[in-house]
Amino acid sequence: MDADVSDDEADSLGLPLAPVDKNRFQNALCRLNTLFNCYATTCPAPLPAPGLIVTPEIRTQCERYLPIAGITSLFNRLYAAALTCPPILSSTPFHNAMSWADAFLALAPEFQFSPNPARLLETLLDDHNMRTRFLFASFLPNRFYGVIGRYPEQRTYIREWLTSRRGKRLRCLDAACGTGEDTYGLALLLSEKGFSPETIRIDGWTVEPLEVWAATRRRFPHDHRREVLFRKETTTLFEQGFGTSIRFRCVDLTTFPLSLLLSQGEGGIGNGFDLIVCNGLLGGPIIHERAVMNRMVENLSQLLTPGGLLLAADNFHGGWKKKCPHKNLRASFEQSGLNSFEAGEGLGGLKPY
């Protein structure tokens, strides 16, 4: 399968992308080119390049001639123009970058073809396919994701828990699902345990629309190898008919109250979920403030059916464990009325009957 997506194909696939008017960027491109030429002719080598070790001196030179704030603002304009949904800028290579050199090194290798940020921007404005790959690489960077089965001990716990659910209908939620690795992984686990497509429903929720698109279609325009492997890992599910049992949607998990979604109407989720898995989010750089974490856990607990189970684990943000220790997350579980316990790599919370 070709990783490039044509304009016509993008329309048919429902990509949340919009045409971009290059003329709206011409003045800014000219100014940025002028700044870069001054930088390139004034500063000693090296200019930003793949593999460069950014020293304080290089960072200072970049900031003097090519302030990162201006470059970030210009690329944020591109994101806003190219997406039909508000961009979540914290995912991008420019967010919190200390200099253009730092942002350059955070780019995917495909986009490190010039030390001049104006040349990169101009190429993206001219080339639809490259722009599509750039957008997906910006908002779905590989550092955010892993493989199916990232939490083997948690999977073992779920497998044992499912023994008591055999023969029953099951509603599951992968909260903060990303591009769907754990969502499809959970479906594979249910299939292994003998559940049939008509007896389960699995929802995957994320705040990022590009993640919903990628998860639903199992496509990654910026990473052909990843797409091929992901489709290979999940082919069995679709052959068995589980495709209709899995649904992805955009939901902000901190919105209060999520219990409003507990309805039988269009887009509703019925009476709630028997199992909610929320991995890689709570206690990390995104959700760590006590009030926000409490609100999110409360939201998730309200979505559980009586006797339902909430599981949360995070192997990605080890440094945050000092800022948001394990006991804080456990306190959030207990405050929301969940009986907490250790479960695999993380915590479990059982909602009383």
C-alpha positions in Angstrom: 0.0 0.0 0.0 1.3 3.4 -0.9 1.7 5.7 2.1 1.0 8.8 0.0 -2.5 10.1 0.0 -3.8 12.1 -3.0 -6.3 15.0 -2.7 -9.1 12.8 -4.1 -8.2 9.9 -1.7 -8.0 12.3 1.2 -11.5 13.4 0.6 -12.8 9.9 0.2 -11.1 8.8 3.4 -12.4 11.7 5.4 -9.0 13.1 6.3 -9.4 16.1 8.6 -7.2 18.2 6.3 -7.9 21.4 4.4 -6.3 23.1 1.4 -3.7 25.7 2.2 -3.3 29.0 0.4 0.4 29.6 0.0 -0.1 33.2 -0.8 -1.0 33.9 2.8 2.5 32.8 3.8 4.6 34.7 1.2 5.5 37.7 3.3 6.4 35.6 6.3 8.5 33.3 4.1 10.4 36.3 2.7 11.2 37.6 6.2 12.3 34.1 7.4 14.5 33.7 4.4 16.2 37.0 5.1 16.8 36.1 8.7 18.3 32.7 7.7 20.6 34.2 5.1 21.9 36.6 7.8 22.3 33.7 10.2 24.1 31.5 7.6 26.6 34.2 6.5 27.3 35.5 10.0 27.5 32.5 12.3 30.3 29.9 12.2 29.5 26.3 11.2 27.8 24.1 12.0 24.3 24.9 10.9 21.5 22.6 12.0 22.0 19.2 10.5 21.0 15.6 11.2 22.9 14.2 14.2 24.1 17.6 15.4 24.9 17.9 19.1 23.3 21.2 20.1 25.7 23.1 22.3 24.8 26.2 24.3 26.8 28.3 21.7 24.8 26.9 18.8 21.6 27.4 20.6 22.5 31.0 21.4 23.4 31.7 17.8 20.1 30.3 16.5 18.2 32.4 19.0 20.0 35.6 18.1 19.3 35.3 14.4 16.4 32.9 14.1 14.2 33.2 17.2 12.3 30.0 17.8 9.2 32.0 18.9 8.8 33.4 15.4 9.4 30.0 13.7 7.0 28.3 16.0 4.3 30.9 15.4 4.7 30.5 11.6 4.5 26.7 11.7 1.5 26.9 14.1 -0.2 29.0 11.4 0.4 26.1 9.0 -1.1 23.6 11.4 -4.1 25.8 11.9 -4.6 26.3 8.2 -4.0 22.7 7.2 -6.3 21.1 9.8 -10.0 21.2 9.9 -9.9 20.8 13.7 -8.0 22.9 16.3 -4.5 21.5 16.6 -3.1 20.2 19.9 0.3 21.9 19.6 1.9 20.2 22.6 2.6 17.2 20.3 4.6 19.1 17.7 8.4 19.3 17.3 8.3 23.1 18.0 6.5 22.9 21.4 8.9 23.8 24.2 11.9 23.8 21.7 14.7 26.0 23.0 16.0 26.9 19.6 15.5 26.2 15.9 18.4 23.7 16.1 16.5 21.8 18.8 13.3 21.8 16.8 15.2 20.7 13.7 16.6 17.7 15.5 13.0 16.8 16.7 11.8 16.6 13.1 11.4 13.2 11.4 14.5 12.5 9.2 12.4 13.1 6.0 12.1 16.8 6.9 15.7 17.4 7.9 16.7 18.2 4.3 17.6 21.9 4.9 18.9 24.0 7.8 16.6 26.8 6.5 13.2 26.6 8.1 11.8 28.8 5.3 12.7 26.1 2.8 11.0 23.4 4.8 7.9 25.5 5.1 7.8 26.4 1.4 8.2 22.8 0.4 5.3 21.8 2.7 3.1 24.5 1.2 3.9 23.2 -2.4 3.8 19.5 -1.8 0.4 18.1 -0.6 1.7 14.6 0.1 4.7 15.8 2.1 2.5 18.2 4.0 0.2 15.3 4.9 3.1 13.2 6.2 4.5 16.2 8.1 1.2 16.8 9.8 0.9 13.2 10.9 4.5 13.1 12.0 3.9 16.3 14.0 0.8 15.1 15.8 1.4 11.3 15.9 5.2 11.1 16.6 6.5 7.6 17.0 7.8 8.5 20.5 4.1 8.6 21.7 3.3 5.0 20.7 4.4 1.5 21.1 3.3 -2.0 20.1 0.3 -4.1 20.9 0.7 -5.6 24.4 2.8 -2.9 26.0 1.7 -4.0 29.5 2.0 -7.8 29.6 1.3 -8.0 33.4 -1.8 -5.9 33.0 -2.9 -8.2 30.1 -2.4 -11.2 32.4 -4.7 -9.6 35.0 -7.3 -8.8 32.4 -7.2 -12.4 31.1 -7.8 -13.7 34.6 -10.6 -11.2 35.2 -12.3 -12.2 31.9 -12.7 -15.7 33.3 -15.5 -14.5 35.5 -17.2 -12.7 32.6 -17.4 -15.6 30.2 -20.8 -15.9 28.6 -21.7 -12.3 29.3 -21.9 -9.3 27.1 -18.9 -7.0 27.6 -18.5 -3.2 27.1 -14.9 -1.9 27.2 -13.3 1.5 26.8 -9.7 2.3 25.9 -9.4 5.8 27.4 -6.6 7.9 25.8 -6.4 5.3 23.1 -3.9 7.1 20.9 -3.7 5.3 17.5 -5.5 2.2 18.8 -2.7 -0.2 19.7 -4.2 -1.1 23.1 -7.8 -1.0 21.7 -7.0 -3.6 19.1 -4.9 -5.5 21.6 -7.8 -5.7 23.9 -10.0 -7.0 21.1 -7.4 -9.6 20.3 -7.4 -10.7 24.0 -11.1 -11.0 24.0 -11.1 -13.0 20.9 -8.5 -15.4 22.4 -10.7 -15.8 25.5 -13.6 -16.9 23.3 -15.7 -13.8 23.1 -17.5 -13.3 19.8 -17.9 -10.0 17.9 -21.7 -9.8 18.7 -21.0 -10.1 22.5 -18.5 -7.2 22.8 -18.2 -3.5 22.1 -14.9 -1.7 22.5 -14.6 2.1 22.3 -11.4 4.0 21.9 -11.4 7.7 22.9 -8.7 10.3 22.3 -8.7 14.1 22.1 -6.6 14.1 18.9 -8.7 13.8 15.6 -5.7 12.6 13.6 -5.3 9.7 16.0 -9.0 8.8 15.6 -8.5 8.8 11.8 -5.4 6.7 11.9 -6.9 4.2 14.4 -10.1 3.8 12.6 -8.5 3.2 9.2 -5.3 1.6 10.5 -3.3 4.0 8.3 -0.2 6.1 9.0 0.6 8.3 6.0 3.9 9.3 7.6 5.1 5.8 8.4 4.5 3.1 5.8 6.4 0.4 7.7 4.4 1.0 10.9 1.2 0.9 8.9 2.1 -2.5 7.3 3.0 -4.0 10.6 -0.1 -2.7 12.4 -2.4 -4.0 9.7 -0.7 -7.4 9.8 -1.1 -7.6 13.6 -4.8 -6.8 13.4 -5.9 -8.6 10.2 -7.2 -11.6 12.1 -9.7 -9.4 14.0 -11.3 -8.1 10.8 -11.4 -11.6 9.3 -13.3 -12.8 12.4 -15.8 -9.9 12.1 -14.6 -7.8 15.1 -14.3 -4.6 12.9 -17.9 -3.7 13.6 -17.4 -4.1 17.4 -14.6 -1.4 17.6 -15.3 2.3 17.4 -13.1 5.3 17.8 -14.2 8.9 18.6 -12.9 12.2 19.9 -13.5 12.8 23.6 -11.8 15.1 26.1 -11.6 12.9 29.2 -11.3 15.9 31.5 -14.7 17.3 30.3 -17.2 17.2 33.1 -19.4 15.3 33.3 -18.7 12.5 30.8 -21.6 10.7 32.4 -23.8 12.8 30.0 -22.7 10.3 27.3 -24.5 7.6 29.3 -27.6 7.5 27.0 -29.2 5.3 24.4 -29.5 8.1 21.9 -27.3 8.7 18.9 -23.7 8.6 19.9 -24.5 7.4 23.4 -22.7 4.6 25.1 -25.6 2.8 26.8 -25.4 2.0 30.5 -21.7 2.3 30.9 -18.5 0.2 30.6 -17.6 -3.0 32.3 -13.9 -2.4 31.8 -12.0 0.8 31.2 -8.3 0.9 30.4 -6.4 4.2 30.7 -2.7 3.7 30.0 0.1 6.2 29.5 -1.7 9.3 30.6 -2.5 9.6 34.4 0.5 10.9 36.4 2.5 11.9 33.3 3.2 15.3 31.8 -0.3 15.8 30.5 -2.5 14.8 33.5 -0.6 15.2 36.8 -2.2 18.2 38.6 -4.1 16.8 41.5 -7.4 18.6 40.7 -7.3 17.6 37.0 -6.4 14.0 37.8 -9.2 13.8 40.4 -11.7 15.1 37.9 -10.6 12.7 35.2 -10.7 9.7 37.4 -14.1 10.8 38.7 -15.3 11.0 35.1 -14.0 7.6 34.3 -15.5 6.1 37.5 -18.9 7.5 36.6 -18.7 5.6 33.2 -18.2 2.2 35.0 -21.1 -0.1 35.5 -21.5 -1.4 39.1 -18.8 -4.0 39.6 -16.9 -2.4 36.7 -13.1 -2.2 36.6 -10.7 0.7 35.8 -7.1 -0.1 35.1 -4.3 2.5 34.7 -0.6 2.0 34.0 2.3 4.1 32.6 5.8 3.0 31.6 6.6 6.0 29.6 7.0 8.9 32.0 9.3 7.6 34.8 10.6 11.0 35.7 7.1 12.2 36.6 6.8 9.6 39.3 8.6 12.0 41.6 6.3 14.9 40.7 3.2 12.7 40.8 3.9 9.7 43.0 1.9 6.5 42.8 0.1 7.3 46.0 -1.5 10.4 44.4 -3.1 8.4 41.7 -4.3 5.8 44.2 -5.8 8.6 46.3 -7.7 9.8 43.2 -9.1 6.3 42.7 -10.3 6.1 46.4 -11.7 9.6 46.3 -13.9 8.6 43.3 -15.3 5.6 45.3 -13.2 2.9 43.7 -11.6 0.1 45.7 -8.0 0.4 44.6 -5.4 -2.3 44.3 -2.2 -3.2 42.5 -2.9 -4.6 39.0 0.0 -5.6 36.7 2.2 -2.6 35.9 -0.2 -0.1 37.4 -3.4 0.3 39.5 -6.8 -1.2 39.4 -10.0 0.3 40.7 -13.2 -1.7 41.3 -16.6 0.1 41.4 -18.8 -1.2 44.2 -22.2 -2.7 43.4 
